[in-house]
Amino acid sequence: MSSRPTLDPAGALAAFGRAAYSDLTSVVALSLLFSVAAIPVVTLGPAIIAIVAATHEGVTERTAGGRTTERERIGVFVRTFRSAFRRGALLTALPVAVAAVTVWYAGTAIASRSGPLLIGSLLGVYAFVATFAVAFRAATLLTREGAPSTRHALWDAARHLLAAPAFSALHVLFVGLVILICVGLGVAVPLLLPGLLAVLEVVAYEETAGGGAIRVVKAYQGELLVEGDP
């Protein structure tokens, strides 16, 4: 849950842009790994956990005054992916189930020309995007806070997001915008989308439960003083 009295969406957006631009090579590498790892669909959950773990490693190391190479982040991804099959099963089932229901609603609405079903399908699209936001936050709680189980992590992820409803609504909206832009570009889906969503999750978590997203901006600009600096 949010531990910061005042949240700064603009700061989170600035941190997202700065981290994504500075770590673009890692974003692409991790996105490609994610895309290959998630091809069977059943491995979607472990892939989410792995890309969040690798991205957190890179960003938190930067805020601590250090750096991680692309090879090190890829290593984190591979190790986490291999160990997360059991924990990731529920993270696979949730978005797949929501997507299936949304597609059914949309197909039925188009076939029957039903207004209520069409509205339901539009709400389903938002629910699908929100589900990804919850899944990525659950992955954060599993990898960064050591949540005891995926079910517990999902429950706490929902509580995290509901603790700051206005910020979370903007977060989900921006997740949807990133998805829409990448889908519109086509090739950006496997090349950028997973990595960008992971960066967005990391900075959102930093803003709501960490030291603040502006801290991430300062770290990437080389302006953040860490313990031990003169």
N, C-alpha and C positions, 0 to 999 in steps of 0.2 A: 504494500500500500504506500501511497505517497507520503514521504517524510519531509517534503519541502513546503513551506507555507505559501509561497507564491511561485506559480509555474510560468515559464516563458516559452510559449510556442514559437515565437520568432527566433529565440536562441536555439531551440531544438532544430529548427529548419536550417539555421546557419551552420550548426554543427554537422547536420546531415550532408549539406552541400560540401563543406570543407573536408570531411572525412572521406566521402565518396570520391571527390576529385583527387585528393592526395593519395588514396589507396586504390585508384582505378585498376591498376594491374592486378591487385589481389581480388578486387570485386569481380573482375572478369574470370580469373582463374578459379575462384571458389564457385562462381555461377556455373561454369562449365562442369566442374566436378559434381555439383548438385544436380544439374540436368541429366548427367549420365547416371548418377547414383539413383535418381528417382524414376528412371525409365520403367521399372517393373510396377510402379505405383505403390505397391505394398511397402516399398522402402522410402516413401515420402517422409514419414515421421522421423526415422533415423537421419535422413538427409537434412531436415529442418534443424534437429538438435546439433548436428555436426557443423552446419554453416554458421549457426549462432555462436557456438563455442569458439570457432576459429576467428570470427569477427570480433567477439568480445576480447579474445586474447590480443589481437592487434591493437584495438582501441585502448584497452586498459593498460597495456604495456606502454603505449604512447603517453598516456596521462601520468604514468609513473616515471617518465623521463627516458624511457628506452624505446627500442624499435624491434619489430619482428619482420623477418623476411617473408617473401611469398612462400618459399619452401617450408619455413616453420609453420605458417598458417595452414598450408596444405597438409602437413604432417598432423596437425591438430585435427583437421577435418577427417582424415583417414582413420586415425585412432578412435576418435569419438564415434564415427559412423559404424565401425566394427563392433564397438561395445554397446551400441544403443538400440539394437534390433528389438529387444524385448520392451524397453521403455518407450520406443517410438511407435509401437503398434497402435496405441490409442490416438496419437497425433496424426497417424495416417487415416484412421477410420473417421475422425470427426469432419475434416474438410471434404473428404470423399462423399460422406453421407449427405452433408449440406448441399454439395454440388449436385448430387443425384436428385434430391428433392426439388432444387431450383430448376433444373432442366425439365423435370416432369411437369412442374407448374407452368413453365414457359411453353412447353410443347402443347399441353392441354389448353392453355389460354389462347394460343394461336389457332389451334384446330377448332375450338368451340367459339372463338371470338368473345370470350367471357371477360368483362371488365374486372370483376373481383379477382379472378385468377391471374389476370395480367398484373394487377397491383400486388398480389401475393408473390408473383415471380420477381417483381422489382424489389420487394422487401427481401426476397431470398438472395438477390445479388448482394445487397448490403450485408445480409447475414453471412454470406460466403466470405466477403472481405473481412468482416469482423472476426470470423472464425480463424482466419489466417493471423490476424493480430493477436488473438488469444493463444494460438498454437505457438507463435514465435515468442510470446512472453512466457509461456509454460516452458519452452526450451531454455530460456534465460534462467528461470528458477531452478531447472534441473541441473544446468551446467555451472551456474555462478553461485547459487545459494544452496545447492545440494538438497533439493526437495526429495523427500523419501520415496515418492512414487509419481508416476505420470498423472494419475487421477488427482492426487493432492496438488500437483503443480498446476493442473488446469483449473482447479477450484481457486487456488490462490491467484492465478493469472487473471481470472474474472474479477476477483476482489481488487486486485491492483488497478485494473482499468476502471472499475466502477467507483473507486475512491477519488478519482479525478475525472468526473464525467465530461466536462467541457473539453479538457485537454485530450481525453481519450477519443471523443467524437471527432476532433480535428485530426488526431492521429489516424483513425480508421479512414477518414476521408482522404488523407494524403496517401495512405496505403493503396486505396482504390485508384487514386490519380496516377500513382507510379505504375500500377498494373495496367491501367488504361493506356498510358503513353507507350509502355513497352509492347503491349499487344498491338497497338497501332503501328509500331515500327517493325513488328514481326520478328526479325532476327534478334532484337534486344531481349526477347523472352529468355532464351537459353544463355545469352551472353551477359546480361546485366540484371535481370529482374530478381533472381534469388539473392544475389549479393547486395543489391540496393535495399531490399526488404530487411535483410539482416542488419545493415548499417542503420536503417531507420529504427529498428527495434532497439539497437544498442544505445543510440542517442536519446530515444524516448525513455528508456529505463534510467539512463543517467540523469535525465531531467526530473523524473518523478521519484526515484528512489536512491539516486547516487549523489554525486557532488555537483550536479548541474551540467547542462549541455554546454554552457559557455566555457566551462572548464575544458571540454573537449576541443572547442575552437582555439582556446589559448594554447593548448598542448600542441596542436598541429601548426600553430603559428610560431611556436618556440618561445612563447611568452609566459608559460606556466612555470612557476617556481615550485620545485618538489623538495621534499625533505632532504637536507644535505647540501642543497645549493647555497652558494654564498649570498 
